[in-house]
Amino acid sequence: MKKRLIFIVAALMLVLAACGNEDSTKEETTKNDDTETSKTTSDTITYQSESGPIEVPANPQRVVVLSLYAGDLIQLGVNIVGADSWLKDNPNFAEGLANAEVIASDDYEKIIELDPDLIIGSVDVEDAAKLQEIAPTVLFTYGAVGYLEQHIEVAKVVNKEAEATAWVEDFKVRSQAVGEEIKEKYGEDVTVTVAGNYDKQISLFGDNWGRGTEIIYQAMGLKMPQSVEDVVLDPGYFTISEEVFGDYIGDFLVLNVVREGQDTTFLDSNWYNNIPAVKNGNVFYAEGPAFYYNDSYSLDYQLDFFKKSFLGN
């Protein structure tokens, strides 16, 4: 009887010990879970935006981009789940936006369905407050900073400033080298006009209006004809009639051609083909939608285009 009692007591002690261990394990698990939750919720950074500090994910996984800045995010390897139709129409972004849905800035229900953890766009969106309710929203003013600094600012939002800074420094070296080769080949005073067609009109572009202008005039240091400089620098672009187009064309013409849905019959006209730069074969035709932007991804593409066009390599 005594032996049986000792056995029962021992068994009870084992059960109690097991329960104690289980409770301890549960408590430790709970602590670990709480710690993990705390770590996840605090995994953010603060970006100093134009409108003030904004808390954003330190490693965003699902980004909606509403204008201009998709190429910077593609360059940085950021996953984009939604983009506007202009961005989706750019053939250079096809791979980077392959899994992105086409959205509009005021299509709030669709944006909610995409479950973004970050939204990036321009200050002219219709209702920034509604976007901010969906996810942290950072909006930029186009031209508020230089085109290279803009890439760094976008990178800061997604916590990749170091990568962007390295790219900027490398781009400066590469573009300057190409510019020096061009001037060595064609002369220090060689002039280049950048123009494009849209809606039966022809526009001239300044030195900060996308379409390769930043590379040609700023990065490579090439000159625009005085006639172009007189009309484009303040407004950024200037629309002219076909009859006077020839008066604004320098030694070279970079023509951004928009073909889909646009009238391009002027390319076959006598007045166009009698322009000296055209007769001399000094026209480089760029596909409009692929040349619109001045983000880092587009700049790499444009620099390669100019290197091959001007230098043949």
C-alpha positions in Angstrom: 0.0 0.0 0.0 2.8 2.3 0.9 4.6 1.6 -2.4 1.4 2.3 -4.3 1.0 5.6 -2.5 4.6 6.6 -3.4 3.9 5.7 -7.0 0.7 7.9 -7.1 2.5 10.9 -5.5 5.4 10.5 -8.0 2.9 10.4 -10.9 1.2 13.5 -9.7 4.5 15.3 -9.5 5.3 14.4 -13.0 1.9 15.7 -14.2 2.3 19.0 -12.4 5.8 19.4 -13.7 4.6 18.8 -17.3 1.8 21.4 -16.8 4.3 23.8 -15.4 6.6 23.3 -18.4 3.6 23.7 -20.8 2.6 26.9 -19.2 6.2 28.2 -19.3 6.4 27.2 -23.0 3.1 29.0 -23.7 4.3 32.1 -21.9 7.6 32.1 -23.8 5.8 31.6 -27.1 3.5 34.4 -26.3 6.5 36.6 -25.4 8.2 35.6 -28.7 5.0 36.3 -30.7 4.6 39.7 -29.0 8.2 40.5 -29.8 7.8 39.5 -33.4 4.7 41.6 -33.7 6.5 44.6 -32.2 9.4 44.1 -34.5 7.1 43.9 -37.5 5.0 47.0 -36.6 8.2 49.0 -35.9 9.9 48.0 -39.1 9.4 51.5 -40.6 11.4 54.6 -41.5 10.5 58.3 -41.5 10.7 60.1 -44.8 10.9 63.9 -44.8 8.4 64.7 -47.6 7.4 68.0 -49.1 4.4 68.0 -46.8 6.3 66.9 -43.6 7.5 63.6 -42.1 5.7 60.4 -43.2 6.2 57.0 -41.7 6.7 54.4 -44.5 7.7 50.7 -44.6 11.4 50.1 -44.4 11.1 47.4 -47.0 7.9 47.9 -49.0 6.6 44.9 -50.7 3.5 46.2 -52.6 3.9 49.6 -54.1 1.4 51.6 -56.1 2.9 54.3 -58.3 0.7 56.9 -59.9 3.0 58.9 -62.1 6.5 59.4 -63.4 8.5 57.4 -60.8 8.0 53.8 -61.9 11.4 53.6 -63.6 13.2 54.7 -60.5 11.4 51.9 -58.5 12.1 49.3 -61.2 15.8 50.3 -61.2 15.8 49.8 -57.4 14.1 46.3 -57.7 10.9 47.4 -55.9 7.8 45.4 -56.5 5.1 47.5 -58.2 1.5 46.2 -58.0 -0.3 49.1 -59.6 0.6 51.8 -62.1 -1.2 54.4 -64.2 -1.9 53.8 -67.9 0.9 56.1 -69.1 3.4 54.1 -67.3 2.0 50.8 -68.6 2.2 52.1 -72.1 6.0 52.6 -71.9 7.5 49.6 -73.6 10.7 49.9 -71.5 8.6 49.3 -68.4 6.9 46.2 -69.7 9.0 43.7 -67.7 9.1 45.8 -64.6 5.4 46.4 -64.6 4.4 42.9 -65.9 2.5 42.1 -62.7 1.1 45.6 -62.1 -2.5 46.4 -62.5 -3.6 49.5 -64.5 -5.1 52.0 -62.1 -6.1 55.7 -61.9 -5.3 57.9 -58.9 -9.0 58.2 -58.1 -9.9 54.5 -58.4 -9.8 54.0 -54.7 -11.6 50.7 -54.6 -9.2 49.1 -57.0 -6.2 50.5 -55.1 -7.6 49.1 -51.9 -8.0 45.7 -53.6 -4.3 45.8 -54.5 -3.5 46.1 -50.7 -0.5 48.4 -51.1 1.9 49.1 -48.3 3.1 52.3 -50.0 1.8 54.7 -52.6 4.0 57.1 -54.6 2.8 59.8 -56.9 2.6 63.5 -57.9 1.1 66.3 -55.9 -1.6 66.8 -58.5 -3.6 63.7 -57.5 -7.2 64.3 -57.0 -7.6 63.5 -53.3 -4.3 62.7 -51.4 -6.2 62.3 -48.1 -8.1 59.3 -49.4 -4.9 57.7 -50.7 -3.3 58.3 -47.3 -6.2 56.3 -45.7 -5.3 53.3 -47.8 -1.5 53.3 -47.3 1.4 55.7 -46.5 1.4 58.1 -49.5 4.4 60.2 -50.7 3.8 62.8 -53.3 6.4 64.7 -55.3 6.3 68.0 -57.2 7.8 67.5 -60.6 10.8 69.8 -61.1 11.1 70.7 -57.4 14.5 69.1 -57.4 17.0 68.2 -60.1 16.3 65.0 -62.1 19.2 63.1 -60.5 18.3 64.3 -57.0 14.7 63.1 -57.7 16.0 59.6 -58.2 17.7 59.8 -54.8 14.5 61.1 -53.2 12.4 58.3 -54.5 15.1 55.9 -53.2 14.9 57.4 -49.8 11.2 56.6 -49.6 12.0 52.9 -50.2 15.1 52.9 -48.0 17.6 52.5 -50.9 19.4 55.8 -50.8 22.9 54.2 -51.0 22.0 52.3 -54.2 20.6 55.4 -55.8 23.6 57.6 -54.9 25.9 55.0 -56.4 23.9 54.9 -59.6 23.9 58.7 -59.8 27.7 59.0 -59.5 28.2 56.3 -62.1 25.7 57.9 -64.5 27.5 61.2 -64.3 30.7 59.7 -65.3 29.2 57.6 -68.1 27.2 60.5 -69.6 30.0 63.0 -69.4 32.3 60.6 -71.2 29.8 60.1 -74.1 29.3 63.9 -74.3 33.0 64.4 -74.6 33.2 61.8 -77.4 30.4 63.5 -79.3 32.0 67.0 -79.1 35.4 65.5 -80.1 33.7 63.9 -83.2 31.4 66.8 -84.2 32.9 69.9 -82.6 32.5 71.7 -79.3 29.7 73.9 -80.7 27.6 71.2 -82.2 23.9 71.9 -81.7 21.0 69.5 -81.1 17.3 70.1 -81.2 14.9 67.9 -79.3 11.3 67.8 -80.6 8.3 65.7 -80.8 4.9 65.3 -82.5 1.5 65.0 -80.7 -2.0 65.9 -81.7 -1.0 67.3 -85.1 1.5 69.6 -83.5 5.2 69.8 -83.1 6.8 70.8 -79.8 10.4 71.8 -79.0 11.7 70.8 -75.6 14.0 72.5 -73.2 16.7 71.0 -70.9 14.4 69.5 -68.3 11.4 68.0 -70.1 12.2 64.3 -70.4 12.6 62.9 -73.9 16.4 62.8 -73.5 16.7 66.5 -72.8 18.4 66.1 -69.4 21.1 63.9 -70.9 21.7 66.0 -74.0 21.8 69.4 -72.5 22.7 68.8 -68.8 24.7 65.5 -68.5 26.5 65.6 -71.9 26.7 69.4 -72.1 25.6 69.7 -75.7 24.1 72.9 -77.0 20.7 73.8 -78.3 20.3 76.2 -81.2 19.8 79.9 -80.1 16.4 79.9 -81.7 15.3 77.1 -79.5 16.9 78.5 -76.4 15.0 81.7 -76.9 11.6 80.1 -76.7 11.9 77.0 -74.5 13.9 77.6 -71.4 11.3 79.3 -69.3 8.2 77.3 -70.2 10.1 74.0 -70.7 8.5 73.3 -74.1 7.2 75.4 -77.0 4.7 74.4 -79.7 5.3 75.5 -83.3 3.7 75.1 -86.7 5.1 72.7 -89.3 6.0 75.6 -91.6 8.6 77.1 -89.3 10.0 73.8 -87.9 13.2 74.0 -90.0 14.1 77.4 -88.4 14.6 75.7 -85.0 16.6 72.6 -86.0 20.3 72.5 -85.2 23.1 70.3 -86.6 21.2 67.3 -85.2 17.6 66.6 -84.5 16.3 64.1 -81.9 12.7 63.5 -82.9 10.4 61.8 -80.5 7.8 60.2 -82.8 4.5 59.2 -81.4 3.0 56.9 -83.9 -0.1 55.2 -82.4 -3.1 57.3 -83.0 -1.1 60.2 -84.3 -0.6 61.7 -87.8 3.0 61.2 -88.9 2.5 62.0 -92.6 4.8 65.0 -92.2 7.7 62.6 -92.1 7.1 62.0 -95.8 6.6 65.7 -96.8 8.9 67.7 -99.0 9.2 70.5 -96.4 10.4 68.1 -93.8 12.8 66.2 -95.9 14.4 69.4 -97.2 15.5 70.5 -93.8 19.4 70.3 -93.8 19.7 68.0 -90.8 17.2 65.7 -92.3 18.9 65.7 -95.7 22.2 65.1 -94.1 20.9 62.1 -92.1 21.4 63.8 -88.8 18.0 62.8 -87.4 17.6 60.2 -84.6 14.1 58.9 -84.3 13.1 57.9 -80.8 9.8 56.1 -80.0 7.9 58.7 -78.0 6.4 56.5 -75.2 9.8 55.0 -74.5 11.4 58.5 -74.2 8.9 60.5 -72.2 10.5 60.1 -68.7 13.7 61.1 -67.0 13.8 58.4 -64.2 17.0 56.4 -63.8 15.8 53.4 -65.7 14.8 55.6 -68.7 18.0 57.6 -68.5 20.1 54.4 -68.9 18.1 53.5 -72.0 18.4 57.0 -73.4 22.1 57.3 -72.8 22.6 54.0 -74.7 20.4 55.3 -77.5 22.5 58.5 -77.8 25.8 56.6 -77.6 24.8 54.4 -80.5 23.1 57.2 -82.5 25.9 59.8 -82.3 28.9 57.5 -82.1 27.8 54.3 -83.8 28.9 52.1 -80.9 
